[in-house]
Amino acid sequence: MRVIYVNHTAEVSGGERSLLALLGALPERVRPLLAAPRGPLSDAAAAAGIETAPITGTAGSLRLHALHTPRSMLQLVAAGAQVRRLARRTDAVLVHANSIRAGIALAAAALSRPGPRVARIVHVRDCLPRGAVSDATLRLIGASATVVLANSRYTAQSVLAAAPRARVEVAYSPVDLARFDPARIDREQVRAQIGAAGERELLLGVVAQLTPWKGQDTAIRALELLRSEGIDAHLLLVGSAKFVARATRLDNAAYIERLRAMIDAAGLADRVSWLGEREDVPELMRALDVLLMPSTEEPFGRAVAEAMAMEVPVLATNVGGPAEIVRDRRDGRLLPPREPAAWTRALVELAASPRMRAEMGREGRLRVREQFSLERHVETVMDAYARALGRLQSR
């Protein structure tokens, strides 16, 4: 069956990495076509042998703005029309939107004029703040989608709070256990390659896009407190500011400048490494002693599951999806966001016990293998497709 996968941006972040993993593991009976703006995502898909088609993208947020909102809506309507034509031309039976904005595009296309009769899946990977606009957006998606896929129960609850009649199912984001396999990576060799950072007593890392809600500022404050405790720690910041257009909701460029000022003021310039966007994330995670995810809210927590697969203990926010991944004090710790002192206390405890870190690491990989494998994700998505097609045929 022909399935069109729709993404609203050309950039590759967590949701796009999950999509690429899914596209590479689909059963042979599915013929995928990626509809996305030209750029890194479509390039990666084409390199993997996935057919692609260019559509209009948008960088607009869902926050009302006199200039950006009308422009973004026009872009989404244009994208929806392009997808509708693709579905007709390719005889697609199902369209899978990979984001809320892509879901808006599908809804706009369905409302504007009749198109081919296809099942519509909308994958919700973000938790929108409650408000008139966000609630209306989720109600629109819930009413127009045959099935809404949420990347965690936490995300599903946020959708249902705004759109209680939506047909929501949970499909946890996957981890490629072959790529994230600690047995294939020499930990000490990687630590040697990253130089002085790898020689520290405690090597910490945040693997996330650089944006305020990811909480890199909390990690920096915790590092400062660790140094006051006399612990020889170093922090790797892996990731970049993915979205810096004026239409983006958060000023990520200004956030990076604030982080740099924090580091300089605390005298931590030689204790923080800015590694940017990396393709060797499994290797870098294997080198860590602890992964941090101090997000203010986390819909799922992809990096948490990946680190656990690499047998690295994690400290993660207790707000959102990580609570569905991490078993507190077994695979890692769940901690309140914006409270660096609490993160420091947990790190002091882990720094004192390499045995505890090793045990958490082993438990974490078992947990991911049982619950968050790519094979399980594909099976869950294919089951959702079957139910969506069944609902379409019963109408």
C-alpha positions in Angstrom: 0.0 0.0 0.0 1.1 3.5 -0.8 1.6 5.7 2.3 2.6 9.4 2.2 4.5 10.7 5.2 4.3 14.5 5.7 6.7 16.7 7.6 6.4 20.5 7.9 10.1 21.2 8.2 13.3 20.3 6.4 15.3 20.2 9.7 16.1 16.9 11.5 15.2 16.8 15.2 13.9 14.1 17.4 10.6 13.6 15.6 12.3 13.4 12.3 14.8 10.9 13.5 12.0 8.7 14.7 10.3 9.1 11.3 13.5 8.1 9.5 13.8 5.0 11.7 10.3 4.1 10.9 10.7 4.6 7.2 13.8 2.4 7.2 12.0 -0.5 9.0 8.6 -0.6 7.3 7.4 -4.0 6.0 7.7 -4.6 2.3 4.0 -4.2 1.7 4.2 -0.5 2.5 5.5 1.9 -0.3 6.5 5.1 1.5 6.7 8.6 0.0 8.1 11.4 2.1 6.5 14.8 1.4 8.7 17.4 3.0 10.5 20.7 2.2 13.8 20.2 0.5 16.7 20.0 3.0 18.4 17.7 5.5 15.4 15.5 6.1 14.6 14.8 2.5 18.3 14.3 1.8 18.6 11.7 4.5 15.5 9.9 3.3 16.7 9.9 -0.3 20.1 8.6 0.8 18.2 5.7 2.5 16.4 4.9 -0.8 13.1 6.5 0.3 11.1 8.3 -2.5 10.6 12.0 -1.7 8.5 14.9 -3.0 9.0 18.6 -2.1 6.2 20.5 -0.4 5.9 24.0 1.2 7.3 24.2 4.7 6.7 26.5 7.6 8.7 27.8 10.6 5.7 29.4 12.2 4.7 28.6 15.7 1.1 28.2 17.0 1.3 31.4 18.9 -0.9 34.1 17.4 1.1 36.8 15.6 -0.3 39.5 13.3 2.3 38.8 10.6 3.6 35.3 11.1 0.3 33.5 11.8 -1.4 34.4 8.5 1.8 33.5 6.6 2.1 30.2 8.4 -1.5 29.3 7.7 -1.1 30.1 4.0 2.0 27.9 3.9 0.2 25.0 5.6 -2.8 25.3 3.3 -0.4 25.2 0.3 1.3 22.1 1.8 -2.0 20.4 2.3 -3.1 21.0 -1.3 0.2 19.6 -2.5 -0.2 16.5 -0.4 -3.8 16.1 -1.6 -2.5 16.1 -5.2 0.2 13.7 -4.3 -2.3 11.3 -2.8 -4.5 11.4 -5.9 -1.5 10.9 -8.3 0.0 8.1 -6.4 -3.2 6.3 -5.3 -2.2 6.6 -1.7 -4.5 4.9 0.8 -3.1 6.5 3.9 -1.4 9.8 4.8 0.7 10.0 8.0 1.5 13.5 9.3 4.6 13.6 11.4 3.8 16.7 13.5 1.0 18.9 14.7 1.7 21.4 11.9 1.6 18.7 9.3 -1.7 17.6 10.8 -3.0 21.1 10.4 -2.0 20.9 6.7 -4.0 17.7 6.2 -7.0 19.2 8.0 -6.9 22.3 5.8 -6.7 20.1 2.7 -9.7 18.0 3.9 -11.8 21.1 4.6 -10.9 23.1 1.5 -12.2 20.7 -1.1 -12.9 16.9 -1.5 -9.8 14.9 -2.2 -9.1 11.2 -2.5 -10.5 9.0 0.2 -7.6 8.2 2.4 -7.0 7.4 6.1 -5.3 10.2 7.9 -2.9 9.6 10.8 -1.5 12.6 12.8 1.5 11.9 14.9 1.5 14.3 17.9 5.0 14.6 19.4 4.6 17.9 21.3 2.5 19.0 24.3 0.9 22.4 23.5 0.3 24.8 26.4 -3.4 25.1 27.1 -5.0 28.1 25.4 -7.8 29.0 23.0 -5.5 28.6 19.9 -3.8 25.4 20.9 -7.0 23.8 22.1 -8.7 24.7 18.8 -5.8 23.3 16.9 -6.0 20.0 18.7 -9.8 19.8 18.2 -9.3 20.4 14.5 -6.7 17.6 14.4 -8.8 15.3 16.5 -11.9 15.9 14.3 -10.0 15.5 11.0 -7.6 12.6 11.8 -8.8 9.0 11.5 -6.3 8.2 14.3 -4.1 10.4 16.4 -0.8 8.8 17.4 0.8 10.2 20.6 4.4 9.6 21.5 3.6 8.9 25.2 0.6 8.6 27.5 1.5 12.1 28.8 1.1 13.5 25.3 -2.1 11.6 24.7 -3.6 13.1 27.8 -2.7 16.6 26.6 -4.5 15.9 23.3 -7.6 14.5 25.0 -7.8 17.4 27.5 -8.4 19.7 24.5 -10.1 17.2 22.2 -11.9 14.6 24.2 -13.5 13.0 21.2 -10.2 12.4 19.3 -9.3 8.8 18.6 -5.9 8.7 20.3 -3.4 5.8 20.5 0.1 5.7 22.0 3.1 4.8 19.9 6.3 5.3 21.9 9.3 6.6 19.9 11.7 3.9 19.0 15.4 3.2 19.7 17.5 1.4 17.1 19.2 -1.1 19.4 21.7 -2.1 16.8 23.0 1.4 16.5 22.7 2.1 20.2 24.6 -0.9 21.3 27.3 -0.5 23.9 29.0 -3.7 22.9 30.2 -2.2 19.6 31.8 0.9 21.1 35.1 1.2 23.1 34.1 3.6 25.9 37.7 4.4 26.9 38.7 5.1 23.3 35.9 7.6 22.9 36.7 9.3 26.1 40.4 9.6 25.0 39.2 11.1 21.7 37.3 13.9 23.4 40.4 15.0 25.2 40.5 16.7 28.6 36.7 16.3 29.0 37.1 12.5 29.0 39.6 12.6 31.8 37.2 14.1 34.3 35.9 12.1 37.3 32.3 12.6 36.1 31.4 13.2 32.5 27.9 14.6 32.0 26.0 15.3 28.8 22.8 16.9 27.6 21.8 15.7 24.1 19.1 18.0 22.9 18.3 21.0 20.7 19.4 24.3 22.2 16.2 25.9 23.3 14.9 27.1 26.7 12.5 24.3 27.5 15.3 21.7 27.2 16.9 23.1 30.4 20.5 23.3 29.5 20.7 26.2 32.0 19.7 23.9 34.8 22.5 21.5 33.8 25.0 24.4 33.9 23.9 25.5 37.4 24.2 21.9 38.6 27.7 21.7 37.2 28.6 24.9 39.1 27.3 23.4 42.3 29.1 20.1 41.7 32.4 22.0 41.4 31.7 23.7 44.8 31.3 20.1 46.2 34.8 19.4 44.9 33.7 16.9 42.2 35.8 16.9 39.0 32.9 17.1 36.5 32.6 18.2 32.8 29.5 18.9 30.7 29.0 18.1 27.1 26.3 20.1 25.3 25.4 18.1 22.2 22.9 19.7 19.8 22.2 23.0 18.1 19.4 25.6 17.9 17.2 24.0 15.2 14.7 26.8 14.9 15.9 30.4 14.7 13.5 32.0 12.3 11.6 35.1 13.5 8.3 33.1 13.4 9.7 30.6 15.9 7.9 30.8 19.3 11.2 30.9 21.4 14.2 33.1 20.9 16.8 30.3 20.8 19.7 32.5 19.6 19.2 34.8 22.7 19.0 31.6 24.9 22.4 30.5 23.7 23.9 33.8 24.5 22.5 33.6 28.0 24.0 30.1 28.4 27.4 31.4 27.3 27.2 34.3 29.8 26.2 31.9 32.6 29.2 29.7 31.9 31.6 32.7 31.8 30.2 34.2 35.0 30.6 30.8 36.8 34.2 30.3 35.5 33.2 27.1 33.8 34.5 27.8 30.3 37.0 24.9 30.6 34.3 22.6 32.0 31.7 22.9 29.3 32.1 21.6 25.7 29.8 22.8 22.9 29.8 19.9 20.5 27.0 21.1 18.2 25.1 18.7 16.0 26.7 15.3 15.8 26.2 12.0 14.0 28.2 10.0 16.5 25.6 10.4 19.3 25.8 6.7 20.3 29.6 7.0 20.8 29.3 10.2 22.8 26.6 8.7 25.0 28.7 5.6 25.6 31.5 7.9 26.9 29.2 9.6 29.5 28.9 8.7 33.1 25.4 10.3 33.4 23.0 11.7 30.8 20.9 14.7 31.9 17.5 15.7 30.5 16.5 18.7 32.7 13.6 19.8 30.4 10.8 21.9 31.8 8.5 19.4 30.1 9.3 16.5 27.9 6.6 14.9 25.6 8.6 11.6 25.4 12.4 11.9 26.0 14.1 10.2 23.1 17.6 10.9 24.3 16.7 9.3 27.7 15.8 6.0 26.0 18.9 6.1 23.8 21.2 6.7 26.7 19.6 3.8 28.6 20.1 1.6 25.6 23.8 2.5 25.9 23.8 1.4 29.5 24.2 5.0 30.7 22.2 6.1 33.8 20.0 9.1 33.3 18.7 12.0 35.4 15.5 13.2 33.7 12.7 15.6 34.3 9.7 14.2 36.2 7.3 16.3 34.0 6.2 14.3 31.0 7.2 11.2 29.1 10.4 10.3 30.9 8.3 9.0 33.8 7.0 6.4 31.4 10.5 5.3 30.5 12.6 5.6 33.6 11.9 3.6 36.8 13.1 6.0 39.5 16.2 4.7 41.3 16.3 1.6 39.1 17.2 2.9 35.6 18.0 6.5 36.8 16.4 9.3 38.6 13.3 11.5 38.0 13.8 15.0 39.2 11.9 18.3 39.2 12.9 20.8 36.5 14.4 24.2 37.3 15.8 22.9 40.6 19.6 22.6 40.1 20.2 21.7 43.8 18.1 18.6 43.5 20.0 17.5 40.3 23.3 18.2 42.1 22.3 16.0 45.1 21.5 13.1 42.7 24.7 13.6 40.9 26.8 13.6 44.1 25.2 10.3 45.0 25.9 8.8 41.6 29.5 10.1 41.6 30.2 8.3 44.8 29.0 4.9 43.5 30.3 3.6 40.2 28.6 0.4 41.1 25.2 2.1 41.3 25.8 3.7 37.9 26.7 0.3 36.3 23.6 -1.4 37.8 21.3 1.4 36.5 22.9 1.1 33.1 22.3 -2.6 32.8 18.7 -2.2 34.0 18.2 0.6 31.5 19.2 -1.4 28.5 16.9 -4.3 29.5 14.1 -1.8 29.9 14.6 -0.3 26.4 14.9 -3.7 24.7 11.6 -4.8 26.2 9.6 -1.6 25.7 11.1 0.8 23.2 12.6 -1.2 20.3 12.2 -0.2 16.7 10.5 -3.5 15.9 7.9 -2.9 18.6 7.3 0.7 17.3 6.8 -0.5 13.7 4.3 -3.2 14.9 2.4 -0.5 16.9 2.2 1.9 13.9 1.1 -0.9 11.5 -1.6 -1.9 13.9 -2.8 1.7 14.0 -2.8 1.8 10.2 -5.0 -1.3 10.1 -7.5 0.2 12.5 -7.5 3.5 10.5 -8.1 1.8 7.2 -10.8 -0.3 8.8 -12.6 2.8 10.1 -12.3 4.4 6.7 -13.9 1.4 5.0 -16.7 1.2 7.6 -17.9 4.8 6.8 
